[in-house]
């Protein structure tokens, strides 16, 4: 095969492009919520590299070849972006090791894993440390400096005094607000709810990830099938809910501008290793993720269901491929 | 004009077209790699004579050597320089007889016998005769060179094919970047004034000239692996075959073809006309392209020589391929000599799906790769429809040579189906043996019964005596009292 005819892309360059595309979203996140996310990313990446190197050594393979493709750096970055920023370091580190070992290496490394490694790490943290995983810094009331925050992340357990500066994830507070609305003297109206979400940092952060995702589409690193079907499904389902519900609901537009929607749709759900493979299958896969995310957000036990939606659809991806291929041959 | 699904727009990179086709002089010996030789050492042969199954002598001379190897035999022919035809060629009176006498083989790459193809469709009145002049693979320019210089003969050959097959129309398909060839063919079409012949310009997109892909973009017909174009009312010939047909029906067949020599390690990329059997060393020496002969460019990097195109060709290291014992044959459309410094290491498949996007046959190469030794899955994902165009290899970010894996997988499937055939044969043999044994046992039983019955019908002499005595006793001839008294 003559090299000249080959297109110049490689796995490493693909991973690098995705990492570059994460910059706008990460920058707005650091600016609007806390710059500590940058430290989290560096921490996660270092732990992940070490864990991967150890695994490759145990498997008697070349650590350098596995690390050079950059896939584990990307996965570690996604995990660091997905968890609450004030998560203690030791928990974050455990999650990262779980991501590398349970999510990737146990299956045989890159390309062999059934589940999205970052989401395996996220789910591991969510079920192990539900308390710390469901409280987020309230940026609108933030009064702590970076130094104090980093210090707060060192102890082995979360100091209860920080509860005063933390709050539930934005989606969780909306859910609580709408549940209590009936009892309150001055119920939260649709207008005040919208105002609350728009004034928060999440629409801007989602916009940042959207910009990066669109750039990936433009560079043809990802195809439109999965992101569009995820976002469209969330939009339609949240829209239907707000039309039919008597209580104030987060509207369709705000729903896709909050939570992990854009990060998930463009950067997590599109992981080709664990997604369905043909274009039609990808659309079905995306609709599945959108629907499950909506169901978990609205009726599930967790405020943000994206990670579990992705993991559930990871399991379905081979089945979708199989069924569609049989159908296509008929 | 509709582009087909998948494929890649590759730069044509036809290097040797600025110069006319040069004729390679007759080499001192011709080499034919074949099996089952029909001649012996010392035999005198004529041009057009069968010297082995599916192999004809490309000129007259005598056989100097026959080497038998494990998988094939190598016949060496020393030409006498007179190029005497067999009587069958000089006496052929109609086109079919002429093509039969010339033993024409298709020059498109599949190496199918032109005669067999024509005989099966003689006056079949199929709708469309397709002349494949697309030549979609980069670097290969032998068909284009032929059309530039011999368009009238090409059209004459096409007219002969039309007469034989009685097709209702003929489509000549050329890629849109071959502007000069399009013009010469257009002019030749005007001159021939046959309204059934039409030119179809197709987009320059690899592998648009692969038979299944070409027929799909011309007519929308979906050929499966087991189908022939005739199943979709079409017949397909390569443009170079049409040129050979023209010469064959003029009772002057040329037992050779145009070969492209190109690649970044050649001194003079060119198109040459060579007899079948011309050793590659002779070809490269004559064109001053023999590897290592150049002093201008100090050799750096790994050199590869490919018989066939840069994508579909057989790749070999120069040391592995025995250039003196490899010769021009009907399928040898190009010799690509390249040097590359870069080597891309194969990485893990990340299932990005780029391969599926470019697959002209709408296969899922990532799935075929994942299930590379799973017979059921390979069949389910239709491995056998793969045309080995290597588009997937070109776009793979992990630099996986998918087509190489698919070739291996195809062998697995072949072995599997062979096993099935063998098993069925064994089963049939067993069943036949069982019935035979049962039949024989029954026959023997029958024989025994027959014998017993014969014994009963035809008694022995002793028994006859007893029977006679008994009869006499009954009749009272001998009285028991007589005996005692």
Boltz contact constraints between the chains, C-beta under 6 A:
constraints:
  - contact:
      token1: [A, 1]
      token2: [B, 393]
      max_distance: 6.0
  - contact:
      token1: [A, 2]
      token2: [B, 310]
      max_distance: 6.0
  - contact:
      token1: [A, 2]
      token2: [B, 338]
      max_distance: 6.0
  - contact:
      token1: [A, 3]
      token2: [B, 340]
      max_distance: 6.0
  - contact:
      token1: [A, 3]
      token2: [B, 342]
      max_distance: 6.0
  - contact:
      token1: [A, 5]
      token2: [B, 394]
      max_distance: 6.0
  - contact:
      token1: [A, 6]
      token2: [B, 394]
      max_distance: 6.0
  - contact:
      token1: [A, 7]
      token2: [B, 395]
      max_distance: 6.0
  - contact:
      token1: [A, 9]
      token2: [B, 397]
      max_distance: 6.0
  - contact:
      token1: [A, 10]
      token2: [B, 397]
      max_distance: 6.0
  - contact:
      token1: [A, 11]
      token2: [B, 347]
      max_distance: 6.0
  - contact:
      token1: [A, 11]
      token2: [B, 350]
      max_distance: 6.0
  - contact:
      token1: [A, 11]
      token2: [B, 397]
      max_distance: 6.0
  - contact:
      token1: [A, 11]
      token2: [B, 398]
      max_distance: 6.0
  - contact:
      token1: [A, 14]
      token2: [B, 397]
      max_distance: 6.0
  - contact:
      token1: [A, 69]
      token2: [B, 347]
      max_distance: 6.0
  - contact:
      token1: [A, 110]
      token2: [B, 348]
      max_distance: 6.0
  - contact:
      token1: [A, 111]
      token2: [B, 348]
      max_distance: 6.0
  - contact:
      token1: [A, 111]
      token2: [B, 349]
      max_distance: 6.0
  - contact:
      token1: [A, 111]
      token2: [B, 350]
      max_distance: 6.0
  - contact:
      token1: [A, 272]
      token2: [B, 350]
      max_distance: 6.0
  - contact:
      token1: [A, 272]
      token2: [B, 351]
      max_distance: 6.0
  - contact:
      token1: [A, 272]
      token2: [B, 352]
      max_distance: 6.0
  - contact:
      token1: [A, 273]
      token2: [B, 350]
      max_distance: 6.0
  - contact:
      token1: [A, 273]
      token2: [B, 351]
      max_distance: 6.0
  - contact:
      token1: [A, 277]
      token2: [B, 353]
      max_distance: 6.0
  - contact:
      token1: [A, 277]
      token2: [B, 366]
      max_distance: 6.0
